[in-house]
Amino acid sequence: MATTRSYKNADEALQRAFRAAGGLNRIADAVRRKPGTVCGWSRVPPEHVLTVEAVSGVPRHVLRPDIYPAPPGEEAA
């Protein structure tokens, strides 16, 4: 069951990833960090973008548009 909780510090893309993955704990398990650490993220750290993308299905250019530009014809949000 996906969480509907809002994480105050998390940007919209990270909140979307939490929901899509089925919760913060699934992301935490995938990146091998404690849930409390992941809960403190304001956005996905660069070293975890590809893992979060794989677990959540949220594209890397949505998670971190500052690092991964959107493919031609797609917008970051």
PDB file of N, CA, C and O in Angstrom:
ATOM      1  N   MET A   1       0.842  -1.187   0.000  1.00  0.00           N
ATOM      2  CA  MET A   1       0.000   0.000   0.000  1.00  0.00           C
ATOM      3  C   MET A   1       0.882   1.243   0.000  1.00  0.00           C
ATOM      4  O   MET A   1       1.782   1.361   0.832  1.00  0.00           O
ATOM      5  N   ALA A   2       0.641   2.148  -0.900  1.00  0.00           N
ATOM      6  CA  ALA A   2       1.444   3.367  -1.007  1.00  0.00           C
ATOM      7  C   ALA A   2       1.101   4.318   0.130  1.00  0.00           C
ATOM      8  O   ALA A   2      -0.043   4.398   0.580  1.00  0.00           O
ATOM      9  N   THR A   3       2.099   5.018   0.570  1.00  0.00           N
ATOM     10  CA  THR A   3       1.895   5.971   1.646  1.00  0.00           C
ATOM     11  C   THR A   3       1.305   7.262   1.115  1.00  0.00           C
ATOM     12  O   THR A   3       1.593   7.667  -0.011  1.00  0.00           O
ATOM     13  N   THR A   4       0.490   7.901   1.914  1.00  0.00           N
ATOM     14  CA  THR A   4      -0.053   9.200   1.536  1.00  0.00           C
ATOM     15  C   THR A   4       0.544  10.291   2.414  1.00  0.00           C
ATOM     16  O   THR A   4       0.155  11.455   2.317  1.00  0.00           O
ATOM     17  N   ARG A   5       1.474   9.919   3.256  1.00  0.00           N
ATOM     18  CA  ARG A   5       2.100  10.863   4.160  1.00  0.00           C
ATOM     19  C   ARG A   5       2.908  11.887   3.374  1.00  0.00           C
ATOM     20  O   ARG A   5       3.533  11.563   2.364  1.00  0.00           O
ATOM     21  N   SER A   6       2.888  13.112   3.847  1.00  0.00           N
ATOM     22  CA  SER A   6       3.677  14.165   3.233  1.00  0.00           C
ATOM     23  C   SER A   6       4.963  14.340   4.043  1.00  0.00           C
ATOM     24  O   SER A   6       4.921  14.483   5.265  1.00  0.00           O
ATOM     25  N   TYR A   7       6.066  14.328   3.375  1.00  0.00           N
ATOM     26  CA  TYR A   7       7.358  14.524   4.019  1.00  0.00           C
ATOM     27  C   TYR A   7       7.755  15.971   3.766  1.00  0.00           C
ATOM     28  O   TYR A   7       8.099  16.350   2.646  1.00  0.00           O
ATOM     29  N   LYS A   8       7.702  16.772   4.826  1.00  0.00           N
ATOM     30  CA  LYS A   8       7.876  18.217   4.714  1.00  0.00           C
ATOM     31  C   LYS A   8       9.135  18.627   3.963  1.00  0.00           C
ATOM     32  O   LYS A   8       9.102  19.571   3.174  1.00  0.00           O
ATOM     33  N   ASN A   9      10.233  17.939   4.194  1.00  0.00           N
ATOM     34  CA  ASN A   9      11.497  18.336   3.582  1.00  0.00           C
ATOM     35  C   ASN A   9      11.659  17.837   2.158  1.00  0.00           C
ATOM     36  O   ASN A   9      12.476  18.372   1.408  1.00  0.00           O
ATOM     37  N   ALA A  10      10.903  16.828   1.772  1.00  0.00           N
ATOM     38  CA  ALA A  10      11.078  16.195   0.465  1.00  0.00           C
ATOM     39  C   ALA A  10      10.451  17.023  -0.651  1.00  0.00           C
ATOM     40  O   ALA A  10       9.335  17.524  -0.520  1.00  0.00           O
ATOM     41  N   ASP A  11      11.190  17.156  -1.753  1.00  0.00           N
ATOM     42  CA  ASP A  11      10.613  17.847  -2.897  1.00  0.00           C
ATOM     43  C   ASP A  11       9.514  16.987  -3.522  1.00  0.00           C
ATOM     44  O   ASP A  11       9.349  15.823  -3.158  1.00  0.00           O
ATOM     45  N   GLU A  12       8.780  17.554  -4.444  1.00  0.00           N
ATOM     46  CA  GLU A  12       7.635  16.874  -5.041  1.00  0.00           C
ATOM     47  C   GLU A  12       8.039  15.572  -5.742  1.00  0.00           C
ATOM     48  O   GLU A  12       7.316  14.579  -5.660  1.00  0.00           O
ATOM     49  N   ALA A  13       9.181  15.568  -6.427  1.00  0.00           N
ATOM     50  CA  ALA A  13       9.635  14.366  -7.135  1.00  0.00           C
ATOM     51  C   ALA A  13       9.960  13.238  -6.156  1.00  0.00           C
ATOM     52  O   ALA A  13       9.644  12.078  -6.420  1.00  0.00           O
ATOM     53  N   LEU A  14      10.581  13.568  -5.042  1.00  0.00           N
ATOM     54  CA  LEU A  14      10.906  12.545  -4.049  1.00  0.00           C
ATOM     55  C   LEU A  14       9.635  12.004  -3.400  1.00  0.00           C
ATOM     56  O   LEU A  14       9.527  10.800  -3.169  1.00  0.00           O
ATOM     57  N   GLN A  15       8.686  12.867  -3.107  1.00  0.00           N
ATOM     58  CA  GLN A  15       7.407  12.393  -2.568  1.00  0.00           C
ATOM     59  C   GLN A  15       6.710  11.467  -3.562  1.00  0.00           C
ATOM     60  O   GLN A  15       6.115  10.461  -3.177  1.00  0.00           O
ATOM     61  N   ARG A  16       6.792  11.815  -4.829  1.00  0.00           N
ATOM     62  CA  ARG A  16       6.220  10.959  -5.872  1.00  0.00           C
ATOM     63  C   ARG A  16       6.902   9.589  -5.880  1.00  0.00           C
ATOM     64  O   ARG A  16       6.239   8.563  -6.033  1.00  0.00           O
ATOM     65  N   ALA A  17       8.229   9.576  -5.714  1.00  0.00           N
ATOM     66  CA  ALA A  17       8.973   8.314  -5.673  1.00  0.00           C
ATOM     67  C   ALA A  17       8.567   7.478  -4.465  1.00  0.00           C
ATOM     68  O   ALA A  17       8.418   6.262  -4.581  1.00  0.00           O
ATOM     69  N   PHE A  18       8.386   8.108  -3.312  1.00  0.00           N
ATOM     70  CA  PHE A  18       7.936   7.377  -2.120  1.00  0.00           C
ATOM     71  C   PHE A  18       6.601   6.691  -2.399  1.00  0.00           C
ATOM     72  O   PHE A  18       6.427   5.510  -2.100  1.00  0.00           O
ATOM     73  N   ARG A  19       5.664   7.439  -2.973  1.00  0.00           N
ATOM     74  CA  ARG A  19       4.340   6.880  -3.260  1.00  0.00           C
ATOM     75  C   ARG A  19       4.434   5.745  -4.282  1.00  0.00           C
ATOM     76  O   ARG A  19       3.839   4.684  -4.093  1.00  0.00           O
ATOM     77  N   ALA A  20       5.174   5.970  -5.350  1.00  0.00           N
ATOM     78  CA  ALA A  20       5.261   4.982  -6.423  1.00  0.00           C
ATOM     79  C   ALA A  20       5.951   3.700  -5.971  1.00  0.00           C
ATOM     80  O   ALA A  20       5.612   2.613  -6.440  1.00  0.00           O
ATOM     81  N   ALA A  21       6.909   3.820  -5.070  1.00  0.00           N
ATOM     82  CA  ALA A  21       7.650   2.652  -4.582  1.00  0.00           C
ATOM     83  C   ALA A  21       6.877   1.890  -3.515  1.00  0.00           C
ATOM     84  O   ALA A  21       7.245   0.766  -3.171  1.00  0.00           O
ATOM     85  N   GLY A  22       5.824   2.479  -2.993  1.00  0.00           N
ATOM     86  CA  GLY A  22       5.064   1.827  -1.940  1.00  0.00           C
ATOM     87  C   GLY A  22       5.492   2.254  -0.555  1.00  0.00           C
ATOM     88  O   GLY A  22       5.162   1.598   0.433  1.00  0.00           O
ATOM     89  N   GLY A  23       6.220   3.342  -0.477  1.00  0.00           N
ATOM     90  CA  GLY A  23       6.601   3.893   0.818  1.00  0.00           C
ATOM     91  C   GLY A  23       8.082   4.159   0.949  1.00  0.00           C
ATOM     92  O   GLY A  23       8.914   3.646   0.201  1.00  0.00           O
ATOM     93  N   LEU A  24       8.363   4.971   1.916  1.00  0.00           N
ATOM     94  CA  LEU A  24       9.735   5.370   2.201  1.00  0.00           C
ATOM     95  C   LEU A  24      10.625   4.169   2.529  1.00  0.00           C
ATOM     96  O   LEU A  24      11.793   4.141   2.141  1.00  0.00           O
ATOM     97  N   ASN A  25      10.090   3.195   3.230  1.00  0.00           N
ATOM     98  CA  ASN A  25      10.903   2.042   3.619  1.00  0.00           C
ATOM     99  C   ASN A  25      11.427   1.262   2.424  1.00  0.00           C
ATOM    100  O   ASN A  25      12.534   0.725   2.474  1.00  0.00           O
ATOM    101  N   ARG A  26      10.654   1.192   1.357  1.00  0.00           N
ATOM    102  CA  ARG A  26      11.108   0.490   0.154  1.00  0.00           C
ATOM    103  C   ARG A  26      12.294   1.207  -0.471  1.00  0.00           C
ATOM    104  O   ARG A  26      13.235   0.568  -0.940  1.00  0.00           O
ATOM    105  N   ILE A  27      12.249   2.528  -0.477  1.00  0.00           N
ATOM    106  CA  ILE A  27      13.372   3.321  -0.991  1.00  0.00           C
ATOM    107  C   ILE A  27      14.572   3.125  -0.073  1.00  0.00           C
ATOM    108  O   ILE A  27      15.685   2.901  -0.549  1.00  0.00           O
ATOM    109  N   ALA A  28      14.360   3.206   1.221  1.00  0.00           N
ATOM    110  CA  ALA A  28      15.448   3.049   2.188  1.00  0.00           C
ATOM    111  C   ALA A  28      16.121   1.688   2.034  1.00  0.00           C
ATOM    112  O   ALA A  28      17.349   1.601   2.042  1.00  0.00           O
ATOM    113  N   ASP A  29      15.337   0.636   1.894  1.00  0.00           N
ATOM    114  CA  ASP A  29      15.913  -0.701   1.696  1.00  0.00           C
ATOM    115  C   ASP A  29      16.749  -0.762   0.426  1.00  0.00           C
ATOM    116  O   ASP A  29      17.838  -1.335   0.417  1.00  0.00           O
ATOM    117  N   ALA A  30      16.236  -0.169  -0.639  1.00  0.00           N
ATOM    118  CA  ALA A  30      16.925  -0.221  -1.928  1.00  0.00           C
ATOM    119  C   ALA A  30      18.261   0.506  -1.908  1.00  0.00           C
ATOM    120  O   ALA A  30      19.224   0.058  -2.530  1.00  0.00           O
ATOM    121  N   VAL A  31      18.324   1.625  -1.197  1.00  0.00           N
ATOM    122  CA  VAL A  31      19.570   2.401  -1.161  1.00  0.00           C
ATOM    123  C   VAL A  31      20.435   2.039   0.046  1.00  0.00           C
ATOM    124  O   VAL A  31      21.499   2.618   0.263  1.00  0.00           O
ATOM    125  N   ARG A  32      19.954   1.070   0.825  1.00  0.00           N
ATOM    126  CA  ARG A  32      20.679   0.577   2.005  1.00  0.00           C
ATOM    127  C   ARG A  32      20.999   1.680   3.004  1.00  0.00           C
ATOM    128  O   ARG A  32      22.127   1.846   3.468  1.00  0.00           O
ATOM    129  N   ARG A  33      19.944   2.420   3.306  1.00  0.00           N
ATOM    130  CA  ARG A  33      20.031   3.471   4.313  1.00  0.00           C
ATOM    131  C   ARG A  33      18.873   3.277   5.280  1.00  0.00           C
ATOM    132  O   ARG A  33      17.880   2.632   4.947  1.00  0.00           O
ATOM    133  N   LYS A  34      19.003   3.833   6.472  1.00  0.00           N
ATOM    134  CA  LYS A  34      17.928   3.767   7.458  1.00  0.00           C
ATOM    135  C   LYS A  34      16.789   4.678   7.006  1.00  0.00           C
ATOM    136  O   LYS A  34      17.034   5.724   6.405  1.00  0.00           O
ATOM    137  N   PRO A  35      15.549   4.289   7.289  1.00  0.00           N
ATOM    138  CA  PRO A  35      14.410   5.133   6.912  1.00  0.00           C
ATOM    139  C   PRO A  35      14.526   6.566   7.418  1.00  0.00           C
ATOM    140  O   PRO A  35      14.123   7.501   6.727  1.00  0.00           O
ATOM    141  N   GLY A  36      15.069   6.744   8.607  1.00  0.00           N
ATOM    142  CA  GLY A  36      15.235   8.093   9.144  1.00  0.00           C
ATOM    143  C   GLY A  36      16.162   8.948   8.311  1.00  0.00           C
ATOM    144  O   GLY A  36      15.970  10.158   8.198  1.00  0.00           O
ATOM    145  N   THR A  37      17.171   8.317   7.727  1.00  0.00           N
ATOM    146  CA  THR A  37      18.091   9.039   6.853  1.00  0.00           C
ATOM    147  C   THR A  37      17.372   9.486   5.590  1.00  0.00           C
ATOM    148  O   THR A  37      17.478  10.641   5.175  1.00  0.00           O
ATOM    149  N   VAL A  38      16.637   8.555   4.982  1.00  0.00           N
ATOM    150  CA  VAL A  38      15.912   8.857   3.743  1.00  0.00           C
ATOM    151  C   VAL A  38      14.815   9.891   3.999  1.00  0.00           C
ATOM    152  O   VAL A  38      14.558  10.750   3.155  1.00  0.00           O
ATOM    153  N   CYS A  39      14.177   9.808   5.149  1.00  0.00           N
ATOM    154  CA  CYS A  39      13.122  10.760   5.506  1.00  0.00           C
ATOM    155  C   CYS A  39      13.681  12.180   5.585  1.00  0.00           C
ATOM    156  O   CYS A  39      12.949  13.146   5.372  1.00  0.00           O
ATOM    157  N   GLY A  40      14.947  12.308   5.882  1.00  0.00           N
ATOM    158  CA  GLY A  40      15.576  13.616   5.988  1.00  0.00           C
ATOM    159  C   GLY A  40      16.025  14.214   4.668  1.00  0.00           C
ATOM    160  O   GLY A  40      16.443  15.371   4.625  1.00  0.00           O
ATOM    161  N   TRP A  41      15.947  13.444   3.588  1.00  0.00           N
ATOM    162  CA  TRP A  41      16.356  13.972   2.280  1.00  0.00           C
ATOM    163  C   TRP A  41      15.386  15.061   1.825  1.00  0.00           C
ATOM    164  O   TRP A  41      14.175  14.931   2.001  1.00  0.00           O
ATOM    165  N   SER A  42      15.911  16.115   1.251  1.00  0.00           N
ATOM    166  CA  SER A  42      15.052  17.111   0.607  1.00  0.00           C
ATOM    167  C   SER A  42      14.871  16.769  -0.868  1.00  0.00           C
ATOM    168  O   SER A  42      13.861  17.117  -1.479  1.00  0.00           O
ATOM    169  N   ARG A  43      15.863  16.081  -1.430  1.00  0.00           N
ATOM    170  CA  ARG A  43      15.771  15.514  -2.776  1.00  0.00           C
ATOM    171  C   ARG A  43      16.710  14.322  -2.843  1.00  0.00           C
ATOM    172  O   ARG A  43      17.524  14.118  -1.942  1.00  0.00           O
ATOM    173  N   VAL A  44      16.602  13.549  -3.884  1.00  0.00           N
ATOM    174  CA  VAL A  44      17.400  12.337  -3.990  1.00  0.00           C
ATOM    175  C   VAL A  44      18.872  12.701  -4.189  1.00  0.00           C
ATOM    176  O   VAL A  44      19.200  13.451  -5.109  1.00  0.00           O
ATOM    177  N   PRO A  45      19.761  12.182  -3.343  1.00  0.00           N
ATOM    178  CA  PRO A  45      21.186  12.428  -3.543  1.00  0.00           C
ATOM    179  C   PRO A  45      21.643  11.840  -4.882  1.00  0.00           C
ATOM    180  O   PRO A  45      21.137  10.799  -5.303  1.00  0.00           O
ATOM    181  N   PRO A  46      22.590  12.493  -5.550  1.00  0.00           N
ATOM    182  CA  PRO A  46      23.034  12.034  -6.867  1.00  0.00           C
ATOM    183  C   PRO A  46      23.421  10.557  -6.921  1.00  0.00           C
ATOM    184  O   PRO A  46      23.148   9.883  -7.914  1.00  0.00           O
ATOM    185  N   GLU A  47      24.041  10.058  -5.883  1.00  0.00           N
ATOM    186  CA  GLU A  47      24.506   8.674  -5.892  1.00  0.00           C
ATOM    187  C   GLU A  47      23.367   7.658  -5.782  1.00  0.00           C
ATOM    188  O   GLU A  47      23.593   6.460  -5.956  1.00  0.00           O
ATOM    189  N   HIS A  48      22.158   8.116  -5.498  1.00  0.00           N
ATOM    190  CA  HIS A  48      21.019   7.203  -5.341  1.00  0.00           C
ATOM    191  C   HIS A  48      19.942   7.369  -6.419  1.00  0.00           C
ATOM    192  O   HIS A  48      18.940   6.655  -6.406  1.00  0.00           O
ATOM    193  N   VAL A  49      20.140   8.291  -7.332  1.00  0.00           N
ATOM    194  CA  VAL A  49      19.108   8.574  -8.341  1.00  0.00           C
ATOM    195  C   VAL A  49      18.740   7.335  -9.144  1.00  0.00           C
ATOM    196  O   VAL A  49      17.556   7.041  -9.307  1.00  0.00           O
ATOM    197  N   LEU A  50      19.716   6.612  -9.645  1.00  0.00           N
ATOM    198  CA  LEU A  50      19.418   5.463 -10.506  1.00  0.00           C
ATOM    199  C   LEU A  50      18.710   4.344  -9.747  1.00  0.00           C
ATOM    200  O   LEU A  50      17.850   3.663 -10.305  1.00  0.00           O
ATOM    201  N   THR A  51      19.064   4.154  -8.493  1.00  0.00           N
ATOM    202  CA  THR A  51      18.387   3.139  -7.677  1.00  0.00           C
ATOM    203  C   THR A  51      16.957   3.550  -7.385  1.00  0.00           C
ATOM    204  O   THR A  51      16.043   2.732  -7.491  1.00  0.00           O
ATOM    205  N   VAL A  52      16.753   4.796  -7.022  1.00  0.00           N
ATOM    206  CA  VAL A  52      15.399   5.277  -6.740  1.00  0.00           C
ATOM    207  C   VAL A  52      14.549   5.199  -8.009  1.00  0.00           C
ATOM    208  O   VAL A  52      13.370   4.850  -7.948  1.00  0.00           O
ATOM    209  N   GLU A  53      15.135   5.519  -9.131  1.00  0.00           N
ATOM    210  CA  GLU A  53      14.413   5.393 -10.400  1.00  0.00           C
ATOM    211  C   GLU A  53      13.983   3.946 -10.632  1.00  0.00           C
ATOM    212  O   GLU A  53      12.843   3.689 -11.018  1.00  0.00           O
ATOM    213  N   ALA A  54      14.889   3.009 -10.399  1.00  0.00           N
ATOM    214  CA  ALA A  54      14.586   1.589 -10.622  1.00  0.00           C
ATOM    215  C   ALA A  54      13.485   1.088  -9.695  1.00  0.00           C
ATOM    216  O   ALA A  54      12.630   0.309 -10.116  1.00  0.00           O
ATOM    217  N   VAL A  55      13.495   1.524  -8.448  1.00  0.00           N
ATOM    218  CA  VAL A  55      12.525   1.057  -7.461  1.00  0.00           C
ATOM    219  C   VAL A  55      11.162   1.723  -7.644  1.00  0.00           C
ATOM    220  O   VAL A  55      10.126   1.086  -7.459  1.00  0.00           O
ATOM    221  N   SER A  56      11.167   2.981  -8.001  1.00  0.00           N
ATOM    222  CA  SER A  56       9.923   3.746  -8.043  1.00  0.00           C
ATOM    223  C   SER A  56       9.326   3.900  -9.437  1.00  0.00           C
ATOM    224  O   SER A  56       8.120   4.098  -9.584  1.00  0.00           O
ATOM    225  N   GLY A  57      10.166   3.810 -10.449  1.00  0.00           N
ATOM    226  CA  GLY A  57       9.691   4.065 -11.802  1.00  0.00           C
ATOM    227  C   GLY A  57       9.627   5.549 -12.144  1.00  0.00           C
ATOM    228  O   GLY A  57       9.247   5.912 -13.258  1.00  0.00           O
ATOM    229  N   VAL A  58       9.995   6.408 -11.198  1.00  0.00           N
ATOM    230  CA  VAL A  58      10.027   7.845 -11.464  1.00  0.00           C
ATOM    231  C   VAL A  58      11.327   8.133 -12.216  1.00  0.00           C
ATOM    232  O   VAL A  58      12.409   7.835 -11.708  1.00  0.00           O
ATOM    233  N   PRO A  59      11.238   8.703 -13.404  1.00  0.00           N
ATOM    234  CA  PRO A  59      12.436   8.912 -14.225  1.00  0.00           C
ATOM    235  C   PRO A  59      13.470   9.815 -13.568  1.00  0.00           C
ATOM    236  O   PRO A  59      13.145  10.730 -12.811  1.00  0.00           O
ATOM    237  N   ARG A  60      14.706   9.529 -13.880  1.00  0.00           N
ATOM    238  CA  ARG A  60      15.825  10.297 -13.310  1.00  0.00           C
ATOM    239  C   ARG A  60      15.726  11.778 -13.626  1.00  0.00           C
ATOM    240  O   ARG A  60      16.107  12.606 -12.798  1.00  0.00           O
ATOM    241  N   HIS A  61      15.223  12.136 -14.807  1.00  0.00           N
ATOM    242  CA  HIS A  61      15.127  13.558 -15.146  1.00  0.00           C
ATOM    243  C   HIS A  61      14.033  14.262 -14.348  1.00  0.00           C
ATOM    244  O   HIS A  61      14.023  15.491 -14.271  1.00  0.00           O
ATOM    245  N   VAL A  62      13.119  13.506 -13.758  1.00  0.00           N
ATOM    246  CA  VAL A  62      12.114  14.082 -12.862  1.00  0.00           C
ATOM    247  C   VAL A  62      12.697  14.197 -11.455  1.00  0.00           C
ATOM    248  O   VAL A  62      12.487  15.193 -10.762  1.00  0.00           O
ATOM    249  N   LEU A  63      13.433  13.159 -11.044  1.00  0.00           N
ATOM    250  CA  LEU A  63      14.031  13.156  -9.710  1.00  0.00           C
ATOM    251  C   LEU A  63      15.095  14.234  -9.557  1.00  0.00           C
ATOM    252  O   LEU A  63      15.142  14.931  -8.543  1.00  0.00           O
ATOM    253  N   ARG A  64      15.946  14.366 -10.566  1.00  0.00           N
ATOM    254  CA  ARG A  64      17.048  15.335 -10.492  1.00  0.00           C
ATOM    255  C   ARG A  64      17.263  16.015 -11.842  1.00  0.00           C
ATOM    256  O   ARG A  64      18.218  15.700 -12.553  1.00  0.00           O
ATOM    257  N   PRO A  65      16.377  16.949 -12.196  1.00  0.00           N
ATOM    258  CA  PRO A  65      16.514  17.633 -13.482  1.00  0.00           C
ATOM    259  C   PRO A  65      17.787  18.468 -13.586  1.00  0.00           C
ATOM    260  O   PRO A  65      18.214  18.824 -14.685  1.00  0.00           O
ATOM    261  N   ASP A  66      18.391  18.779 -12.442  1.00  0.00           N
ATOM    262  CA  ASP A  66      19.638  19.539 -12.450  1.00  0.00           C
ATOM    263  C   ASP A  66      20.823  18.688 -12.908  1.00  0.00           C
ATOM    264  O   ASP A  66      21.849  19.227 -13.323  1.00  0.00           O
ATOM    265  N   ILE A  67      20.687  17.380 -12.835  1.00  0.00           N
ATOM    266  CA  ILE A  67      21.758  16.461 -13.227  1.00  0.00           C
ATOM    267  C   ILE A  67      21.428  15.748 -14.533  1.00  0.00           C
ATOM    268  O   ILE A  67      22.293  15.579 -15.393  1.00  0.00           O
ATOM    269  N   TYR A  68      20.168  15.333 -14.674  1.00  0.00           N
ATOM    270  CA  TYR A  68      19.717  14.572 -15.846  1.00  0.00           C
ATOM    271  C   TYR A  68      18.699  15.392 -16.625  1.00  0.00           C
ATOM    272  O   TYR A  68      17.550  15.505 -16.199  1.00  0.00           O
ATOM    273  N   PRO A  69      19.092  15.960 -17.748  1.00  0.00           N
ATOM    274  CA  PRO A  69      18.119  16.731 -18.531  1.00  0.00           C
ATOM    275  C   PRO A  69      17.028  15.827 -19.103  1.00  0.00           C
ATOM    276  O   PRO A  69      17.246  14.643 -19.361  1.00  0.00           O
ATOM    277  N   ALA A  70      15.868  16.413 -19.289  1.00  0.00           N
ATOM    278  CA  ALA A  70      14.757  15.660 -19.862  1.00  0.00           C
ATOM    279  C   ALA A  70      15.088  15.279 -21.301  1.00  0.00           C
ATOM    280  O   ALA A  70      15.711  16.057 -22.024  1.00  0.00           O
ATOM    281  N   PRO A  71      14.678  14.097 -21.714  1.00  0.00           N
ATOM    282  CA  PRO A  71      14.875  13.703 -23.107  1.00  0.00           C
ATOM    283  C   PRO A  71      14.125  14.670 -24.035  1.00  0.00           C
ATOM    284  O   PRO A  71      13.141  15.283 -23.620  1.00  0.00           O
ATOM    285  N   PRO A  72      14.575  14.807 -25.263  1.00  0.00           N
ATOM    286  CA  PRO A  72      13.882  15.692 -26.198  1.00  0.00           C
ATOM    287  C   PRO A  72      12.396  15.346 -26.284  1.00  0.00           C
ATOM    288  O   PRO A  72      12.027  14.180 -26.422  1.00  0.00           O
ATOM    289  N   GLY A  73      11.569  16.353 -26.203  1.00  0.00           N
ATOM    290  CA  GLY A  73      10.128  16.151 -26.276  1.00  0.00           C
ATOM    291  C   GLY A  73       9.459  15.867 -24.957  1.00  0.00           C
ATOM    292  O   GLY A  73       8.233  15.766 -24.908  1.00  0.00           O
ATOM    293  N   GLU A  74      10.212  15.735 -23.883  1.00  0.00           N
ATOM    294  CA  GLU A  74       9.640  15.495 -22.550  1.00  0.00           C
ATOM    295  C   GLU A  74       9.995  16.632 -21.632  1.00  0.00           C
ATOM    296  O   GLU A  74      11.042  17.264 -21.773  1.00  0.00           O
ATOM    297  N   GLU A  75       9.113  16.888 -20.690  1.00  0.00           N
ATOM    298  CA  GLU A  75       9.380  17.897 -19.671  1.00  0.00           C
ATOM    299  C   GLU A  75       9.815  17.209 -18.396  1.00  0.00           C
ATOM    300  O   GLU A  75       9.496  16.039 -18.186  1.00  0.00           O
ATOM    301  N   ALA A  76      10.542  17.918 -17.533  1.00  0.00           N
ATOM    302  CA  ALA A  76      11.048  17.337 -16.284  1.00  0.00           C
ATOM    303  C   ALA A  76       9.932  17.038 -15.293  1.00  0.00           C
ATOM    304  O   ALA A  76      10.064  16.098 -14.510  1.00  0.00           O
ATOM    305  N   ALA A  77       8.866  17.778 -15.293  1.00  0.00           N
ATOM    306  CA  ALA A  77       7.800  17.559 -14.304  1.00  0.00           C
ATOM    307  C   ALA A  77       6.683  16.853 -14.908  1.00  0.00           C
ATOM    308  O   ALA A  77       5.691  16.577 -14.234  1.00  0.00           O
TER     309      ALA A  77
END
